[in-house]
Amino acid sequence: MNVPQLLAGHLKDALDVGDKAELQTAIDDHRQRRAPRLVGVTLLRHHLRRAPQPWVTAQTYLNPDPRQQLLLDHR
């Protein structure tokens, strides 16, 4: 299991089937290098605003240092 999957799991009861599928697609797209990490992170943040999960919101993964983000998204 990877970090986005773990964080998304905390939202399983708060998301409907369509939202879960969209989030899973974003996570899979990043894993397969079809989309930058920021796509999934942005979607996770969006869902966390609607269904706050304090432990998840506090994770550094959702708020990376901008310099680190550039390195992670560079291919």
C-alpha positions in Angstrom: 0.0 0.0 0.0 1.2 3.5 -0.7 0.7 6.8 1.1 -2.2 8.1 -1.1 -4.0 4.8 -0.7 -3.6 4.9 3.1 -4.9 8.5 3.2 -7.8 7.7 0.9 -8.8 4.8 3.1 -9.6 7.3 5.9 -12.2 8.8 3.6 -13.9 5.5 2.6 -17.0 6.2 4.6 -17.3 9.8 3.5 -17.1 9.3 -0.2 -19.7 8.0 -2.6 -18.9 5.4 -5.3 -18.1 8.0 -8.0 -15.8 10.0 -5.7 -14.0 6.9 -4.6 -13.5 5.9 -8.3 -12.2 9.3 -9.3 -9.7 9.4 -6.4 -8.6 5.8 -7.1 -8.0 6.8 -10.8 -5.9 9.8 -9.8 -3.8 7.6 -7.5 -3.4 4.9 -10.2 -2.5 7.5 -12.8 0.3 8.9 -10.6 1.5 5.4 -9.8 1.7 4.6 -13.6 3.3 8.0 -14.3 0.4 9.3 -16.3 -0.2 12.2 -14.0 1.7 14.3 -11.5 1.4 13.5 -7.8 -0.3 16.9 -7.3 -3.4 15.7 -9.1 -4.2 13.1 -6.4 -3.0 15.4 -3.6 -5.4 18.1 -4.8 -8.3 15.7 -5.0 -7.5 14.4 -1.5 -7.4 17.9 -0.1 -10.8 18.7 -1.8 -12.5 15.7 -0.2 -10.9 16.5 3.2 -12.4 19.9 3.1 -15.8 18.3 2.8 -15.1 15.5 5.3 -12.4 16.6 7.7 -10.1 13.9 9.1 -7.7 15.6 11.5 -5.0 12.9 11.4 -5.0 12.8 7.5 -5.1 16.6 7.2 -2.0 16.9 9.4 0.1 14.7 7.2 3.1 16.3 5.5 2.3 14.4 2.3 -0.6 16.7 1.7 1.4 19.9 2.2 4.9 19.2 0.7 7.6 21.9 0.6 7.3 23.6 -2.8 10.9 22.7 -3.6 10.2 19.0 -2.8 7.1 19.1 -5.0 9.1 20.3 -7.9 11.6 17.4 -7.5 8.8 14.8 -7.1 6.9 16.0 -10.2 10.0 16.3 -12.4 10.4 13.4 -14.9 
